[in-house]
Amino acid sequence: MKATEVRAGLLFPRAVQAIRITRRRQPLAGGPAETEVAYLITSVIACHISSD
């Protein structure tokens, strides 16, 4: 997971943080590995987030 502050000019006017989650997995039956990427854009600043 990578998180960063959002710069002005992003098409989400109140966005403060953008997060990218990359997941790689290898199927148990064999075959090529798969990569899945998810993005999250939020208006909540990091100091207001807790793990609770």
TORPATI-468944 format. One line per field, with one value per residue (C-alpha): residue number from 1; residue in one letter; chain; x, z, y. Coordinates in nm, 4 decimals. Layout:
<drenros>
i = c(NUM:...)
aa = c(A:...)
ch = c(A:...)
east = c(X:...)
up = c(Z:...)
north = c(Y:...)
</drenros>
This chain:
<drenros>
i = c(1:2:3:4:5:6:7:8:9:10:11:12:13:14:15:16:17:18:19:20:21:22:23:24:25:26:27:28:29:30:31:32:33:34:35:36:37:38:39:40:41:42:43:44:45:46:47:48:49:50:51:52)
aa = c(M:K:A:T:E:V:R:A:G:L:L:F:P:R:A:V:Q:A:I:R:I:T:R:R:R:Q:P:L:A:G:G:P:A:E:T:E:V:A:Y:L:I:T:S:V:I:A:C:H:I:S:S:D)
ch = c(A:A:A:A:A:A:A:A:A:A:A:A:A:A:A:A:A:A:A:A:A:A:A:A:A:A:A:A:A:A:A:A:A:A:A:A:A:A:A:A:A:A:A:A:A:A:A:A:A:A:A:A)
east = c(0.0000:0.1232:-0.0340:0.0454:-0.0937:-0.2917:-0.1698:-0.3942:-0.5333:-0.6740:-1.0308:-1.1574:-1.1837:-1.1789:-0.9296:-0.6520:-0.4972:-0.4712:-0.3929:-0.2896:-0.3136:-0.1393:-0.2143:-0.0233:-0.1346:-0.0333:-0.3224:-0.2930:-0.3704:-0.0733:-0.0725:0.0531:0.0567:-0.2173:-0.1902:-0.4867:-0.4632:-0.7202:-0.7216:-0.8792:-0.9225:-1.0286:-1.0842:-0.9713:-0.6237:-0.3829:-0.3822:-0.7599:-0.7330:-0.6940:-0.6706:-0.9535)
up = c(0.0000:-0.0875:0.0284:-0.0766:-0.0464:-0.3464:-0.5504:-0.6895:-1.0313:-0.9549:-1.0819:-0.7259:-0.5724:-0.2026:-0.2321:0.0274:0.0007:-0.2659:-0.1806:-0.4138:-0.3019:-0.5173:-0.4662:-0.6412:-0.6262:-0.7724:-0.8497:-0.6608:-0.9798:-1.1540:-1.4351:-1.4506:-1.1475:-1.1370:-1.0215:-0.8975:-0.8257:-0.6292:-0.5778:-0.2956:-0.2914:0.0341:0.1818:0.5293:0.6336:0.7801:1.1361:1.1601:1.0747:1.3414:1.3260:1.5776)
north = c(0.0000:0.3469:0.6718:1.0260:1.3757:1.4939:1.7902:2.0601:1.9809:1.6365:1.6040:1.5481:1.8982:1.7963:1.5117:1.5207:1.1729:0.9078:0.5452:0.2640:-0.0983:-0.3589:-0.7279:-1.0053:-1.3655:-1.6970:-1.9375:-2.2692:-2.4620:-2.3012:-2.0538:-1.6980:-1.4703:-1.2087:-0.8474:-0.6451:-0.2709:-0.0682:0.3091:0.5095:0.8853:1.0498:1.3945:1.2798:1.3943:1.1371:1.2771:1.2131:0.8425:0.5752:0.1971:0.1533)
</drenros>
